[in-house]
Amino acid sequence: MDKSTIINQVIRRKGGFVNDPADPGGATKFGISLNWYKKINPSATVEDIHNLTPGDAFNLYDQHFYLPNHVDEIPDYLQEIYFDTCVNSGPRDAVRMLQRSLASIRADLKVDGILGPITKSLLTQYRPELRRVAAFKLLDYAESIQRNSGLEKFWFGWFNRTLEFV
């Protein structure tokens, strides 16, 4: 799958404008949250999020998520779920998801959340099944809910989006 398709799938999956008080990210559109957006534009407001276009979201995802997280350096079949997890849970959790799926095959891998040469090599060598990786994505969501029960209202959406990968 190419970069454009991967980014556009996240934009589609994330949907339009939502301002749910239970969402720690604040107002969100196409998955771009106000809290995250303020890191690159400190004066950003809810209105700025509301006015985001799909093109704006695409450019933000490309510049701030796809390129810096080296999506194109992991096996093609894992790129979409990895990128989606970078966006939804953060890059460290996305790498941990991949590493945990590898560790379930090869127990001596250190799960440190760093996408280094060992992790990249093992992804190519062991090729964890997409269903296995998705299972660890769901496990990460469940653990997040255990730490913060207020996130449980998002569980069914996270579950459904994860099932789209398998």
C-alpha distance (Angstrom), angle and dihedral (degrees) to the residues before:
residue distance angle dihedral
M1 . . .
D2 3.80 . .
K3 3.80 127.2 .
S4 3.80 94.6 -105.4
T5 3.80 92.6 54.0
I6 3.81 93.0 45.8
I7 3.81 93.3 51.0
N8 3.80 93.6 43.4
Q9 3.82 90.7 50.8
V10 3.81 89.8 57.0
I11 3.80 90.7 48.9
R12 3.82 89.8 50.8
R13 3.81 93.3 45.1
K14 3.79 94.2 48.5
G15 3.80 94.7 50.1
G16 3.77 132.2 -167.9
F17 3.76 136.1 -34.7
V18 3.81 118.6 -35.2
N19 3.78 128.0 169.7
D20 3.80 103.1 -174.2
P21 3.82 112.9 169.0
A22 3.82 89.1 -146.6
D23 3.81 92.2 59.9
P24 3.82 109.2 97.0
G25 3.80 88.9 -151.8
G26 3.79 93.2 61.3
A27 3.79 121.7 -144.4
T28 3.80 110.6 9.8
K29 3.79 137.1 -171.4
F30 3.81 124.7 179.7
G31 3.80 85.2 -7.7
I32 3.81 93.8 -59.8
S33 3.80 105.5 128.2
L34 3.77 125.5 -155.0
N35 3.81 91.8 -127.6
W36 3.81 91.4 54.8
Y37 3.82 93.7 41.3
K38 3.81 90.6 54.2
K39 3.83 88.0 63.2
I40 3.80 89.5 67.4
N41 3.82 97.7 27.3
P42 3.84 108.8 29.8
S43 3.81 93.5 -172.4
A44 3.83 93.4 54.6
T45 3.80 118.0 134.2
V46 3.79 137.5 -166.3
E47 3.80 86.8 -97.1
D48 3.81 90.5 58.8
I49 3.80 89.7 54.9
H50 3.80 91.7 45.4
N51 3.82 89.8 53.1
L52 3.81 96.5 50.0
T53 3.80 113.7 124.2
P54 3.80 125.4 -149.3
G55 3.82 86.5 -107.5
D56 3.80 91.0 55.0
A57 3.80 90.4 49.6
F58 3.81 91.3 47.8
N59 3.81 91.9 53.1
L60 3.82 92.8 46.3
Y61 3.80 91.7 49.3
D62 3.80 92.4 47.1
Q63 3.80 95.3 47.6
H64 3.81 100.6 36.7
F65 3.82 105.3 28.5
Y66 3.80 114.8 16.5
L67 3.80 100.9 44.7
P68 3.84 100.7 36.1
N69 3.82 92.2 46.9
H70 3.82 93.5 52.7
V71 3.80 93.8 -128.2
D72 3.80 90.9 167.2
E73 3.83 90.7 58.9
I74 3.80 96.1 67.8
P75 3.81 126.4 72.4
D76 3.81 112.8 -70.0
Y77 3.79 95.6 -120.1
L78 3.85 91.0 58.3
Q79 3.79 98.9 43.6
E80 3.80 97.6 90.0
I81 3.82 97.0 49.0
Y82 3.82 90.6 42.5
F83 3.81 92.6 50.5
D84 3.81 92.6 45.6
T85 3.81 89.6 51.9
C86 3.82 91.8 48.2
V87 3.81 87.4 56.2
N88 3.80 98.6 42.2
S89 3.80 102.7 35.0
G90 3.79 105.1 14.2
P91 3.80 132.0 -99.4
R92 3.80 96.3 -82.7
D93 3.81 91.8 55.6
A94 3.81 90.0 44.6
V95 3.80 91.2 55.9
R96 3.80 91.0 43.7
M97 3.82 88.3 54.3
L98 3.80 90.1 55.3
Q99 3.80 92.5 43.4
R100 3.80 93.6 48.4
S101 3.79 90.0 51.8
L102 3.81 88.9 51.1
A103 3.81 92.5 45.6
S104 3.79 89.1 55.0
I105 3.82 86.1 61.3
R106 3.81 98.8 34.1
A107 3.80 110.5 25.2
D108 3.83 98.0 -162.0
L109 3.83 96.2 70.5
K110 3.81 115.5 114.4
V111 3.82 110.5 -127.5
D112 3.80 101.3 -145.7
G113 3.82 104.7 139.9
I114 3.81 93.1 -115.6
L115 3.80 118.9 126.0
G116 3.78 96.3 -143.8
P117 3.79 133.6 151.8
I118 3.82 94.0 -84.0
T119 3.81 93.6 54.5
K120 3.81 92.0 45.0
S121 3.79 91.7 48.8
L122 3.80 93.5 47.8
L123 3.81 91.3 49.2
T124 3.79 88.5 57.3
Q125 3.80 94.3 41.6
Y126 3.83 99.7 45.2
R127 3.83 100.3 26.3
P128 3.82 98.1 -157.9
E129 3.80 111.9 -142.3
L130 3.78 115.6 -101.3
R131 3.83 89.8 -122.4
R132 3.82 89.5 56.3
V133 3.81 91.6 51.2
A134 3.83 90.8 47.2
A135 3.81 89.7 51.3
F136 3.81 89.8 56.9
K137 3.81 90.2 46.7
L138 3.80 88.4 56.2
L139 3.80 90.9 45.7
D140 3.81 89.6 54.7
Y141 3.81 90.5 51.8
A142 3.82 90.7 49.0
E143 3.81 90.6 50.8
S144 3.82 90.0 50.0
I145 3.80 89.2 53.9
Q146 3.80 90.4 49.8
R147 3.81 88.9 55.0
N148 3.83 93.1 44.1
S149 3.81 115.9 21.8
G150 3.82 90.1 -169.8
L151 3.81 88.0 75.0
E152 3.80 92.2 63.5
K153 3.80 91.2 92.0
F154 3.84 87.3 67.7
W155 3.82 94.9 50.5
F156 3.81 98.1 94.0
G157 3.82 92.4 50.4
W158 3.81 91.6 47.5
F159 3.79 89.7 47.6
N160 3.81 93.2 50.6
R161 3.80 93.7 46.4
T162 3.80 90.6 49.5
L163 3.80 91.2 51.9
E164 3.82 88.7 58.0
F165 3.81 88.1 72.2
V166 3.81 96.3 57.7
